[in-house]
Amino acid sequence: MIEIRFHGRGGQGAVTSAEILALAAIEEGRYAQAFPSFGPERRGAPVVAFCRISEEPIRVRANIYEPDLVVVLDSSLLKVVKVASGLKPDGILVTNTRLSTEEMEKSKADMAIKNRVATVDATKIAMEVLGLPITNTTMLGSLLKASEIVRKESVIHPLQERFGRIAQKNITAFQRAFQETVLI
């Protein structure tokens, strides 16, 4: 089973990201679940969402404390929340950041991140493509570049279903982030 934890802020689409990823896995014939962490969520407050993907039925219904992958939709959370907490030693942290590869490499030590990191400026892409700083679909592209947990093609139908008439913009942001992600 692969376990993914999403960190974002209310209104950025962390829960939507987890749901779309789960739907993509289901389209591939696998089992998946996605759910938010319940708490005092409000626009702008830190939010956590979870996704599990497996070849077998998923019986566990608890938060994810030792994820294989962590996705950070808002780089400001890197300094506020211990996003890498519990991340497995071979896990990958996928983050939205404007930092260069060298700057991120230096920041990893300051934030006590020992894992591999995948970076993309998802906010820039979202603003240029969507006209809004909502990074959910953009970060899915980055996640798939870093991990290949589902095929890129499997995400397209859930994006079309979820976003309807604005689906193409989200698909473009998704594909662009896939191309621009750097794995450190």
PyMOL commands that place a pseudoatom at each C-alpha (Angstrom):
pseudoatom trace, name=CA, resn=MET, resi=1, chain=A, elem=C, hetatm=0, pos=[0.000, 0.000, 0.000]
pseudoatom trace, name=CA, resn=ILE, resi=2, chain=A, elem=C, hetatm=0, pos=[1.163, 3.514, -0.810]
pseudoatom trace, name=CA, resn=GLU, resi=3, chain=A, elem=C, hetatm=0, pos=[0.207, 6.256, 1.627]
pseudoatom trace, name=CA, resn=ILE, resi=4, chain=A, elem=C, hetatm=0, pos=[0.246, 9.943, 0.719]
pseudoatom trace, name=CA, resn=ARG, resi=5, chain=A, elem=C, hetatm=0, pos=[-0.282, 12.919, 3.022]
pseudoatom trace, name=CA, resn=PHE, resi=6, chain=A, elem=C, hetatm=0, pos=[-1.229, 16.326, 1.569]
pseudoatom trace, name=CA, resn=HIS, resi=7, chain=A, elem=C, hetatm=0, pos=[-0.510, 19.581, 3.410]
pseudoatom trace, name=CA, resn=GLY, resi=8, chain=A, elem=C, hetatm=0, pos=[-2.164, 22.777, 2.254]
pseudoatom trace, name=CA, resn=ARG, resi=9, chain=A, elem=C, hetatm=0, pos=[-4.205, 25.701, 3.417]
pseudoatom trace, name=CA, resn=GLY, resi=10, chain=A, elem=C, hetatm=0, pos=[-7.981, 25.856, 3.396]
pseudoatom trace, name=CA, resn=GLY, resi=11, chain=A, elem=C, hetatm=0, pos=[-9.164, 26.737, -0.106]
pseudoatom trace, name=CA, resn=GLN, resi=12, chain=A, elem=C, hetatm=0, pos=[-6.054, 25.504, -1.947]
pseudoatom trace, name=CA, resn=GLY, resi=13, chain=A, elem=C, hetatm=0, pos=[-7.504, 22.119, -2.854]
pseudoatom trace, name=CA, resn=ALA, resi=14, chain=A, elem=C, hetatm=0, pos=[-5.556, 19.596, -0.757]
pseudoatom trace, name=CA, resn=VAL, resi=15, chain=A, elem=C, hetatm=0, pos=[-8.690, 17.497, -0.258]
pseudoatom trace, name=CA, resn=THR, resi=16, chain=A, elem=C, hetatm=0, pos=[-9.516, 17.712, -3.973]
pseudoatom trace, name=CA, resn=SER, resi=17, chain=A, elem=C, hetatm=0, pos=[-5.959, 16.581, -4.835]
pseudoatom trace, name=CA, resn=ALA, resi=18, chain=A, elem=C, hetatm=0, pos=[-6.310, 13.501, -2.642]
pseudoatom trace, name=CA, resn=GLU, resi=19, chain=A, elem=C, hetatm=0, pos=[-9.708, 12.671, -4.158]
pseudoatom trace, name=CA, resn=ILE, resi=20, chain=A, elem=C, hetatm=0, pos=[-8.522, 13.043, -7.766]
pseudoatom trace, name=CA, resn=LEU, resi=21, chain=A, elem=C, hetatm=0, pos=[-5.484, 10.860, -7.062]
pseudoatom trace, name=CA, resn=ALA, resi=22, chain=A, elem=C, hetatm=0, pos=[-7.716, 8.177, -5.530]
pseudoatom trace, name=CA, resn=LEU, resi=23, chain=A, elem=C, hetatm=0, pos=[-10.060, 8.290, -8.534]
pseudoatom trace, name=CA, resn=ALA, resi=24, chain=A, elem=C, hetatm=0, pos=[-7.092, 7.923, -10.899]
pseudoatom trace, name=CA, resn=ALA, resi=25, chain=A, elem=C, hetatm=0, pos=[-5.945, 4.807, -9.021]
pseudoatom trace, name=CA, resn=ILE, resi=26, chain=A, elem=C, hetatm=0, pos=[-9.470, 3.378, -9.142]
pseudoatom trace, name=CA, resn=GLU, resi=27, chain=A, elem=C, hetatm=0, pos=[-9.519, 4.004, -12.917]
pseudoatom trace, name=CA, resn=GLU, resi=28, chain=A, elem=C, hetatm=0, pos=[-6.444, 1.760, -13.072]
pseudoatom trace, name=CA, resn=GLY, resi=29, chain=A, elem=C, hetatm=0, pos=[-8.342, -1.022, -11.273]
pseudoatom trace, name=CA, resn=ARG, resi=30, chain=A, elem=C, hetatm=0, pos=[-6.697, -0.505, -7.892]
pseudoatom trace, name=CA, resn=TYR, resi=31, chain=A, elem=C, hetatm=0, pos=[-8.208, 0.238, -4.512]
pseudoatom trace, name=CA, resn=ALA, resi=32, chain=A, elem=C, hetatm=0, pos=[-7.995, 3.728, -3.079]
pseudoatom trace, name=CA, resn=GLN, resi=33, chain=A, elem=C, hetatm=0, pos=[-9.366, 6.003, -0.401]
pseudoatom trace, name=CA, resn=ALA, resi=34, chain=A, elem=C, hetatm=0, pos=[-9.069, 9.731, 0.180]
pseudoatom trace, name=CA, resn=PHE, resi=35, chain=A, elem=C, hetatm=0, pos=[-10.226, 11.778, 3.146]
pseudoatom trace, name=CA, resn=PRO, resi=36, chain=A, elem=C, hetatm=0, pos=[-9.470, 15.005, 5.014]
pseudoatom trace, name=CA, resn=SER, resi=37, chain=A, elem=C, hetatm=0, pos=[-8.308, 15.416, 8.579]
pseudoatom trace, name=CA, resn=PHE, resi=38, chain=A, elem=C, hetatm=0, pos=[-11.224, 16.806, 10.479]
pseudoatom trace, name=CA, resn=GLY, resi=39, chain=A, elem=C, hetatm=0, pos=[-10.597, 19.853, 12.611]
pseudoatom trace, name=CA, resn=PRO, resi=40, chain=A, elem=C, hetatm=0, pos=[-11.249, 23.582, 12.642]
pseudoatom trace, name=CA, resn=GLU, resi=41, chain=A, elem=C, hetatm=0, pos=[-10.639, 24.029, 8.885]
pseudoatom trace, name=CA, resn=ARG, resi=42, chain=A, elem=C, hetatm=0, pos=[-11.224, 27.462, 7.483]
pseudoatom trace, name=CA, resn=ARG, resi=43, chain=A, elem=C, hetatm=0, pos=[-9.929, 29.310, 4.460]
pseudoatom trace, name=CA, resn=GLY, resi=44, chain=A, elem=C, hetatm=0, pos=[-6.204, 29.923, 4.904]
pseudoatom trace, name=CA, resn=ALA, resi=45, chain=A, elem=C, hetatm=0, pos=[-5.729, 27.619, 7.912]
pseudoatom trace, name=CA, resn=PRO, resi=46, chain=A, elem=C, hetatm=0, pos=[-3.438, 24.564, 7.590]
pseudoatom trace, name=CA, resn=VAL, resi=47, chain=A, elem=C, hetatm=0, pos=[-5.315, 21.531, 6.230]
pseudoatom trace, name=CA, resn=VAL, resi=48, chain=A, elem=C, hetatm=0, pos=[-4.259, 17.896, 5.920]
pseudoatom trace, name=CA, resn=ALA, resi=49, chain=A, elem=C, hetatm=0, pos=[-5.713, 15.309, 3.551]
pseudoatom trace, name=CA, resn=PHE, resi=50, chain=A, elem=C, hetatm=0, pos=[-4.805, 11.676, 3.014]
pseudoatom trace, name=CA, resn=CYS, resi=51, chain=A, elem=C, hetatm=0, pos=[-4.804, 9.145, 0.186]
pseudoatom trace, name=CA, resn=ARG, resi=52, chain=A, elem=C, hetatm=0, pos=[-4.099, 5.409, 0.197]
pseudoatom trace, name=CA, resn=ILE, resi=53, chain=A, elem=C, hetatm=0, pos=[-3.597, 3.291, -2.924]
pseudoatom trace, name=CA, resn=SER, resi=54, chain=A, elem=C, hetatm=0, pos=[-3.335, -0.489, -2.903]
pseudoatom trace, name=CA, resn=GLU, resi=55, chain=A, elem=C, hetatm=0, pos=[-3.659, -3.598, -5.026]
pseudoatom trace, name=CA, resn=GLU, resi=56, chain=A, elem=C, hetatm=0, pos=[-5.736, -5.126, -2.201]
pseudoatom trace, name=CA, resn=PRO, resi=57, chain=A, elem=C, hetatm=0, pos=[-8.856, -3.835, -0.419]
pseudoatom trace, name=CA, resn=ILE, resi=58, chain=A, elem=C, hetatm=0, pos=[-7.975, -1.151, 2.130]
pseudoatom trace, name=CA, resn=ARG, resi=59, chain=A, elem=C, hetatm=0, pos=[-9.292, -1.940, 5.587]
pseudoatom trace, name=CA, resn=VAL, resi=60, chain=A, elem=C, hetatm=0, pos=[-7.532, 0.748, 7.649]
pseudoatom trace, name=CA, resn=ARG, resi=61, chain=A, elem=C, hetatm=0, pos=[-9.513, 3.940, 8.297]
pseudoatom trace, name=CA, resn=ALA, resi=62, chain=A, elem=C, hetatm=0, pos=[-7.031, 6.088, 10.214]
pseudoatom trace, name=CA, resn=ASN, resi=63, chain=A, elem=C, hetatm=0, pos=[-4.917, 9.143, 9.516]
pseudoatom trace, name=CA, resn=ILE, resi=64, chain=A, elem=C, hetatm=0, pos=[-1.548, 8.535, 7.864]
pseudoatom trace, name=CA, resn=TYR, resi=65, chain=A, elem=C, hetatm=0, pos=[1.316, 8.977, 10.301]
pseudoatom trace, name=CA, resn=GLU, resi=66, chain=A, elem=C, hetatm=0, pos=[4.128, 7.325, 8.289]
pseudoatom trace, name=CA, resn=PRO, resi=67, chain=A, elem=C, hetatm=0, pos=[3.544, 8.322, 4.668]
pseudoatom trace, name=CA, resn=ASP, resi=68, chain=A, elem=C, hetatm=0, pos=[5.494, 7.181, 1.637]
pseudoatom trace, name=CA, resn=LEU, resi=69, chain=A, elem=C, hetatm=0, pos=[4.946, 10.583, 0.050]
pseudoatom trace, name=CA, resn=VAL, resi=70, chain=A, elem=C, hetatm=0, pos=[4.171, 14.048, 1.377]
pseudoatom trace, name=CA, resn=VAL, resi=71, chain=A, elem=C, hetatm=0, pos=[2.777, 16.780, -0.876]
pseudoatom trace, name=CA, resn=VAL, resi=72, chain=A, elem=C, hetatm=0, pos=[3.002, 20.425, 0.260]
pseudoatom trace, name=CA, resn=LEU, resi=73, chain=A, elem=C, hetatm=0, pos=[0.712, 22.779, -1.660]
pseudoatom trace, name=CA, resn=ASP, resi=74, chain=A, elem=C, hetatm=0, pos=[1.867, 25.937, 0.135]
pseudoatom trace, name=CA, resn=SER, resi=75, chain=A, elem=C, hetatm=0, pos=[5.569, 26.536, 0.778]
pseudoatom trace, name=CA, resn=SER, resi=76, chain=A, elem=C, hetatm=0, pos=[4.846, 28.705, 3.844]
pseudoatom trace, name=CA, resn=LEU, resi=77, chain=A, elem=C, hetatm=0, pos=[3.830, 25.499, 5.631]
pseudoatom trace, name=CA, resn=LEU, resi=78, chain=A, elem=C, hetatm=0, pos=[7.416, 24.242, 5.481]
pseudoatom trace, name=CA, resn=LYS, resi=79, chain=A, elem=C, hetatm=0, pos=[8.276, 26.671, 8.290]
pseudoatom trace, name=CA, resn=VAL, resi=80, chain=A, elem=C, hetatm=0, pos=[5.018, 26.321, 10.253]
pseudoatom trace, name=CA, resn=VAL, resi=81, chain=A, elem=C, hetatm=0, pos=[4.213, 22.591, 10.170]
pseudoatom trace, name=CA, resn=LYS, resi=82, chain=A, elem=C, hetatm=0, pos=[6.567, 19.614, 10.451]
pseudoatom trace, name=CA, resn=VAL, resi=83, chain=A, elem=C, hetatm=0, pos=[5.420, 18.327, 7.077]
pseudoatom trace, name=CA, resn=ALA, resi=84, chain=A, elem=C, hetatm=0, pos=[8.098, 15.619, 6.886]
pseudoatom trace, name=CA, resn=SER, resi=85, chain=A, elem=C, hetatm=0, pos=[7.086, 14.164, 10.258]
pseudoatom trace, name=CA, resn=GLY, resi=86, chain=A, elem=C, hetatm=0, pos=[6.903, 10.391, 9.973]
pseudoatom trace, name=CA, resn=LEU, resi=87, chain=A, elem=C, hetatm=0, pos=[7.942, 10.367, 6.305]
pseudoatom trace, name=CA, resn=LYS, resi=88, chain=A, elem=C, hetatm=0, pos=[9.497, 6.974, 5.604]
pseudoatom trace, name=CA, resn=PRO, resi=89, chain=A, elem=C, hetatm=0, pos=[13.297, 7.029, 5.078]
pseudoatom trace, name=CA, resn=ASP, resi=90, chain=A, elem=C, hetatm=0, pos=[12.877, 6.242, 1.365]
pseudoatom trace, name=CA, resn=GLY, resi=91, chain=A, elem=C, hetatm=0, pos=[9.911, 8.627, 1.067]
pseudoatom trace, name=CA, resn=ILE, resi=92, chain=A, elem=C, hetatm=0, pos=[9.747, 11.749, -1.041]
pseudoatom trace, name=CA, resn=LEU, resi=93, chain=A, elem=C, hetatm=0, pos=[8.622, 15.245, -0.085]
pseudoatom trace, name=CA, resn=VAL, resi=94, chain=A, elem=C, hetatm=0, pos=[6.966, 17.015, -3.038]
pseudoatom trace, name=CA, resn=THR, resi=95, chain=A, elem=C, hetatm=0, pos=[6.723, 20.740, -2.474]
pseudoatom trace, name=CA, resn=ASN, resi=96, chain=A, elem=C, hetatm=0, pos=[5.572, 23.937, -4.087]
pseudoatom trace, name=CA, resn=THR, resi=97, chain=A, elem=C, hetatm=0, pos=[8.446, 26.410, -3.795]
pseudoatom trace, name=CA, resn=ARG, resi=98, chain=A, elem=C, hetatm=0, pos=[10.146, 29.282, -5.574]
pseudoatom trace, name=CA, resn=LEU, resi=99, chain=A, elem=C, hetatm=0, pos=[13.516, 28.205, -4.157]
pseudoatom trace, name=CA, resn=SER, resi=100, chain=A, elem=C, hetatm=0, pos=[16.216, 27.107, -6.583]
pseudoatom trace, name=CA, resn=THR, resi=101, chain=A, elem=C, hetatm=0, pos=[17.604, 23.597, -6.308]
pseudoatom trace, name=CA, resn=GLU, resi=102, chain=A, elem=C, hetatm=0, pos=[20.626, 24.923, -4.414]
pseudoatom trace, name=CA, resn=GLU, resi=103, chain=A, elem=C, hetatm=0, pos=[18.498, 26.999, -2.031]
pseudoatom trace, name=CA, resn=MET, resi=104, chain=A, elem=C, hetatm=0, pos=[16.190, 24.058, -1.374]
pseudoatom trace, name=CA, resn=GLU, resi=105, chain=A, elem=C, hetatm=0, pos=[19.124, 21.754, -0.718]
pseudoatom trace, name=CA, resn=LYS, resi=106, chain=A, elem=C, hetatm=0, pos=[20.386, 24.237, 1.878]
pseudoatom trace, name=CA, resn=SER, resi=107, chain=A, elem=C, hetatm=0, pos=[16.905, 24.696, 3.415]
pseudoatom trace, name=CA, resn=LYS, resi=108, chain=A, elem=C, hetatm=0, pos=[16.418, 20.945, 3.815]
pseudoatom trace, name=CA, resn=ALA, resi=109, chain=A, elem=C, hetatm=0, pos=[18.980, 20.876, 6.607]
pseudoatom trace, name=CA, resn=ASP, resi=110, chain=A, elem=C, hetatm=0, pos=[17.385, 23.846, 8.380]
pseudoatom trace, name=CA, resn=MET, resi=111, chain=A, elem=C, hetatm=0, pos=[13.992, 22.110, 8.280]
pseudoatom trace, name=CA, resn=ALA, resi=112, chain=A, elem=C, hetatm=0, pos=[15.401, 18.716, 9.334]
pseudoatom trace, name=CA, resn=ILE, resi=113, chain=A, elem=C, hetatm=0, pos=[14.308, 17.093, 6.065]
pseudoatom trace, name=CA, resn=LYS, resi=114, chain=A, elem=C, hetatm=0, pos=[16.481, 14.094, 5.260]
pseudoatom trace, name=CA, resn=ASN, resi=115, chain=A, elem=C, hetatm=0, pos=[14.405, 12.710, 2.382]
pseudoatom trace, name=CA, resn=ARG, resi=116, chain=A, elem=C, hetatm=0, pos=[14.530, 13.278, -1.328]
pseudoatom trace, name=CA, resn=VAL, resi=117, chain=A, elem=C, hetatm=0, pos=[12.625, 16.383, -2.365]
pseudoatom trace, name=CA, resn=ALA, resi=118, chain=A, elem=C, hetatm=0, pos=[10.784, 17.199, -5.579]
pseudoatom trace, name=CA, resn=THR, resi=119, chain=A, elem=C, hetatm=0, pos=[10.205, 20.892, -6.237]
pseudoatom trace, name=CA, resn=VAL, resi=120, chain=A, elem=C, hetatm=0, pos=[8.087, 22.963, -8.581]
pseudoatom trace, name=CA, resn=ASP, resi=121, chain=A, elem=C, hetatm=0, pos=[6.880, 26.563, -8.540]
pseudoatom trace, name=CA, resn=ALA, resi=122, chain=A, elem=C, hetatm=0, pos=[3.229, 25.489, -8.555]
pseudoatom trace, name=CA, resn=THR, resi=123, chain=A, elem=C, hetatm=0, pos=[1.947, 28.930, -7.564]
pseudoatom trace, name=CA, resn=LYS, resi=124, chain=A, elem=C, hetatm=0, pos=[3.589, 30.522, -10.608]
pseudoatom trace, name=CA, resn=ILE, resi=125, chain=A, elem=C, hetatm=0, pos=[2.142, 27.858, -12.902]
pseudoatom trace, name=CA, resn=ALA, resi=126, chain=A, elem=C, hetatm=0, pos=[-1.324, 28.150, -11.345]
pseudoatom trace, name=CA, resn=MET, resi=127, chain=A, elem=C, hetatm=0, pos=[-1.309, 31.950, -11.710]
pseudoatom trace, name=CA, resn=GLU, resi=128, chain=A, elem=C, hetatm=0, pos=[-0.144, 31.790, -15.325]
pseudoatom trace, name=CA, resn=VAL, resi=129, chain=A, elem=C, hetatm=0, pos=[-2.509, 29.003, -16.393]
pseudoatom trace, name=CA, resn=LEU, resi=130, chain=A, elem=C, hetatm=0, pos=[-5.520, 29.296, -14.076]
pseudoatom trace, name=CA, resn=GLY, resi=131, chain=A, elem=C, hetatm=0, pos=[-5.290, 32.919, -13.011]
pseudoatom trace, name=CA, resn=LEU, resi=132, chain=A, elem=C, hetatm=0, pos=[-5.631, 31.816, -9.366]
pseudoatom trace, name=CA, resn=PRO, resi=133, chain=A, elem=C, hetatm=0, pos=[-3.094, 30.615, -6.760]
pseudoatom trace, name=CA, resn=ILE, resi=134, chain=A, elem=C, hetatm=0, pos=[-4.884, 27.267, -6.352]
pseudoatom trace, name=CA, resn=THR, resi=135, chain=A, elem=C, hetatm=0, pos=[-2.166, 24.635, -6.677]
pseudoatom trace, name=CA, resn=ASN, resi=136, chain=A, elem=C, hetatm=0, pos=[-4.036, 21.346, -6.289]
pseudoatom trace, name=CA, resn=THR, resi=137, chain=A, elem=C, hetatm=0, pos=[-3.945, 20.060, -9.874]
pseudoatom trace, name=CA, resn=THR, resi=138, chain=A, elem=C, hetatm=0, pos=[-0.509, 21.569, -10.410]
pseudoatom trace, name=CA, resn=MET, resi=139, chain=A, elem=C, hetatm=0, pos=[0.912, 19.666, -7.446]
pseudoatom trace, name=CA, resn=LEU, resi=140, chain=A, elem=C, hetatm=0, pos=[-0.614, 16.411, -8.732]
pseudoatom trace, name=CA, resn=GLY, resi=141, chain=A, elem=C, hetatm=0, pos=[1.567, 16.787, -11.818]
pseudoatom trace, name=CA, resn=SER, resi=142, chain=A, elem=C, hetatm=0, pos=[4.611, 17.260, -9.620]
pseudoatom trace, name=CA, resn=LEU, resi=143, chain=A, elem=C, hetatm=0, pos=[3.674, 14.272, -7.459]
pseudoatom trace, name=CA, resn=LEU, resi=144, chain=A, elem=C, hetatm=0, pos=[3.415, 11.994, -10.488]
pseudoatom trace, name=CA, resn=LYS, resi=145, chain=A, elem=C, hetatm=0, pos=[6.775, 13.180, -11.809]
pseudoatom trace, name=CA, resn=ALA, resi=146, chain=A, elem=C, hetatm=0, pos=[8.346, 12.313, -8.442]
pseudoatom trace, name=CA, resn=SER, resi=147, chain=A, elem=C, hetatm=0, pos=[6.641, 8.986, -7.830]
pseudoatom trace, name=CA, resn=GLU, resi=148, chain=A, elem=C, hetatm=0, pos=[4.718, 7.528, -10.784]
pseudoatom trace, name=CA, resn=ILE, resi=149, chain=A, elem=C, hetatm=0, pos=[2.114, 6.076, -8.371]
pseudoatom trace, name=CA, resn=VAL, resi=150, chain=A, elem=C, hetatm=0, pos=[-0.497, 6.304, -11.121]
pseudoatom trace, name=CA, resn=ARG, resi=151, chain=A, elem=C, hetatm=0, pos=[-0.141, 6.903, -14.852]
pseudoatom trace, name=CA, resn=LYS, resi=152, chain=A, elem=C, hetatm=0, pos=[-0.467, 10.517, -16.000]
pseudoatom trace, name=CA, resn=GLU, resi=153, chain=A, elem=C, hetatm=0, pos=[-3.237, 9.475, -18.379]
pseudoatom trace, name=CA, resn=SER, resi=154, chain=A, elem=C, hetatm=0, pos=[-5.287, 8.097, -15.480]
pseudoatom trace, name=CA, resn=VAL, resi=155, chain=A, elem=C, hetatm=0, pos=[-5.624, 11.572, -13.956]
pseudoatom trace, name=CA, resn=ILE, resi=156, chain=A, elem=C, hetatm=0, pos=[-7.166, 13.181, -17.038]
pseudoatom trace, name=CA, resn=HIS, resi=157, chain=A, elem=C, hetatm=0, pos=[-10.683, 11.707, -16.725]
pseudoatom trace, name=CA, resn=PRO, resi=158, chain=A, elem=C, hetatm=0, pos=[-11.061, 12.579, -13.013]
pseudoatom trace, name=CA, resn=LEU, resi=159, chain=A, elem=C, hetatm=0, pos=[-9.887, 16.129, -13.817]
pseudoatom trace, name=CA, resn=GLN, resi=160, chain=A, elem=C, hetatm=0, pos=[-12.468, 16.400, -16.601]
pseudoatom trace, name=CA, resn=GLU, resi=161, chain=A, elem=C, hetatm=0, pos=[-15.219, 15.080, -14.334]
pseudoatom trace, name=CA, resn=ARG, resi=162, chain=A, elem=C, hetatm=0, pos=[-14.298, 17.353, -11.441]
pseudoatom trace, name=CA, resn=PHE, resi=163, chain=A, elem=C, hetatm=0, pos=[-13.655, 20.596, -13.310]
pseudoatom trace, name=CA, resn=GLY, resi=164, chain=A, elem=C, hetatm=0, pos=[-15.989, 20.421, -16.322]
pseudoatom trace, name=CA, resn=ARG, resi=165, chain=A, elem=C, hetatm=0, pos=[-15.630, 23.496, -18.509]
pseudoatom trace, name=CA, resn=ILE, resi=166, chain=A, elem=C, hetatm=0, pos=[-12.353, 24.579, -16.834]
pseudoatom trace, name=CA, resn=ALA, resi=167, chain=A, elem=C, hetatm=0, pos=[-10.856, 21.087, -16.984]
pseudoatom trace, name=CA, resn=GLN, resi=168, chain=A, elem=C, hetatm=0, pos=[-8.481, 21.890, -19.841]
pseudoatom trace, name=CA, resn=LYS, resi=169, chain=A, elem=C, hetatm=0, pos=[-6.806, 24.679, -17.877]
pseudoatom trace, name=CA, resn=ASN, resi=170, chain=A, elem=C, hetatm=0, pos=[-6.308, 22.281, -14.950]
pseudoatom trace, name=CA, resn=ILE, resi=171, chain=A, elem=C, hetatm=0, pos=[-4.954, 19.595, -17.282]
pseudoatom trace, name=CA, resn=THR, resi=172, chain=A, elem=C, hetatm=0, pos=[-2.528, 22.137, -18.746]
pseudoatom trace, name=CA, resn=ALA, resi=173, chain=A, elem=C, hetatm=0, pos=[-1.348, 23.162, -15.232]
pseudoatom trace, name=CA, resn=PHE, resi=174, chain=A, elem=C, hetatm=0, pos=[-1.009, 19.471, -14.278]
pseudoatom trace, name=CA, resn=GLN, resi=175, chain=A, elem=C, hetatm=0, pos=[1.067, 18.664, -17.379]
pseudoatom trace, name=CA, resn=ARG, resi=176, chain=A, elem=C, hetatm=0, pos=[3.234, 21.755, -17.062]
pseudoatom trace, name=CA, resn=ALA, resi=177, chain=A, elem=C, hetatm=0, pos=[4.075, 20.953, -13.426]
pseudoatom trace, name=CA, resn=PHE, resi=178, chain=A, elem=C, hetatm=0, pos=[4.974, 17.406, -14.466]
pseudoatom trace, name=CA, resn=GLN, resi=179, chain=A, elem=C, hetatm=0, pos=[7.465, 18.868, -16.961]
pseudoatom trace, name=CA, resn=GLU, resi=180, chain=A, elem=C, hetatm=0, pos=[8.922, 21.490, -14.618]
pseudoatom trace, name=CA, resn=THR, resi=181, chain=A, elem=C, hetatm=0, pos=[9.366, 19.380, -11.474]
pseudoatom trace, name=CA, resn=VAL, resi=182, chain=A, elem=C, hetatm=0, pos=[12.940, 18.859, -10.319]
pseudoatom trace, name=CA, resn=LEU, resi=183, chain=A, elem=C, hetatm=0, pos=[13.833, 15.874, -8.115]
pseudoatom trace, name=CA, resn=ILE, resi=184, chain=A, elem=C, hetatm=0, pos=[16.652, 16.706, -5.698]
for i in range(1, 184): cmd.bond("trace and resi %d" % i, "trace and resi %d" % (i + 1))
show_as sticks, trace
zoom trace
